[in-house]
């Protein structure tokens, strides 16, 4: 397990990867986001082993990304919902989607479309500067050491 | 290896994870982005085995994210640069940074700061709608099937 090392790095990318840095976790997050919240549903939808799914769900709950709730006592059954921390992590998925749509979707086009509540239009996310509101990409910035370096 | 299955899913998140869905690849991308471009530098900086690094670099080059260039003939030595596809993937890192700064940096604060060229201010990325320009987050959208579903 890489977990300890990634969490110990003074890097917000590494620390984020410590939480979701293996491929199943973002897909679990995606499924919970679209309403596939119960263990059995998640397991069938993803086609992964119960053991792996259980480990990932426990890790995401331990990290405060998902909240675990019992919806049946007999038999005991649980479902998972996104915390605020988890909802904000879903923003990462939207940016993944944008890149994946552009570079991996091919001729058949985007598998999924997003309709923005505010304007009602099919759209995608764009990255903007929190100060001036203009486009902000990896090519538009200088990287400087911060207080937690 | 999960690769084939992820690439075959009709999901731009899964397909993106097929390219960078294990924790070292985003950190390799981060390092190349900040100018740590040579194999030896990358290996020392990340502290991973030459075998793992070599595999990851080959995979990222195979997927058109990195470009491999020889900078010395004797001995043969290579460096890696970001393609346009790779530069755009670095946007994902900025969004990881934002989440990691908010949720994992703790009291010591962000390890790294970003200065936006356009306004010269220390800032971070915000997600906006490509159509109306207003904030767009995972909680602000409906998900619909697309042409590639």
Interface residues (C-beta under 8 A of the other chain):
Chain A: X2 X6 X7 X10 X11 X12 X13 X14 X15 X16 X17 X18 X19 X21 X22 X23 X26 X27 X30 X33 X34 X64 X85 X87 X88 X89 X90 X91 X92 X93 X94 X95 X96 X97 X98 X99 X100 X101 X102 X103 X104 X105 X106 X108 X109 X110 X111 X112 X113 X114 X115 X116 X117 X118 X119 X121 X122 X123 X124 X125 X126 X127 X128 X129 X130 X131 X132 X133 X134 X135 X136 X137 X138 X139 X140 X141 X142 X143 X144 X145 X146 X147 X148 X149
Chain B: X2 X6 X7 X10 X11 X12 X13 X14 X15 X16 X17 X18 X19 X21 X22 X23 X26 X27 X30 X33 X34 X64 X85 X87 X88 X89 X90 X91 X92 X93 X94 X95 X96 X97 X98 X99 X100 X101 X102 X103 X104 X105 X106 X108 X109 X110 X111 X112 X113 X114 X115 X116 X117 X118 X119 X121 X122 X123 X124 X125 X126 X127 X128 X129 X130 X131 X132 X134 X135 X136 X137 X138 X139 X140 X141 X142 X143 X144 X145 X146 X147 X148 X149
